Structure formats: structure tokens, C-alpha cells
Amino acid sequence: YNYDSEQFIDNPIPVLVIGTKQDLAMEVYPPGRTKRTASIAEECGADEIYVVS
């Protein structure tokens, strides 16, 4: 999914992004694809909360 991070500037609607359990997720990247260097929260200018249980 491609998006422009500037679309979140001055957006009055809260954005909630929920991810998977990082410790259980396998990182599988097809050849030629690089790993994301920034999280979606960073690109949206949002805060991140990590829940450890």
C-alpha cells in the first residue's frame, strides 16, 4: 500500500494502527524487497505504544 505521509498533517481524525506480536512474527522478505526503515507510526507522526504481556 502506497500513501503520502503528508496526508496526515492537520488531520483531526485519530488514526489507530494495530500490529502483530513482534516476538512471534517471522521476517520474510522476497528477493529484491528491502525491509521498511520507518514504522507506519513514524511516517504518520504518531506515538507508538508497545504492549508486553
Steps between C-alpha positions, in 0.01 A plus 500: 500500500647835397398818674623853548598575861401864448136393481508463880610860566228696683269198484246533785401133474705265722677215325538164678748248361514156659787266427588141573708353778851597400665221696294233320504645149742360245664753275477366148590727214500389137821556303538859391273639770656699781389523859303806608728761656222688680184385669158612387465694826822691427385585150164625631665702778318292763601358836575130544396281792659159550300254710695213654306222666 
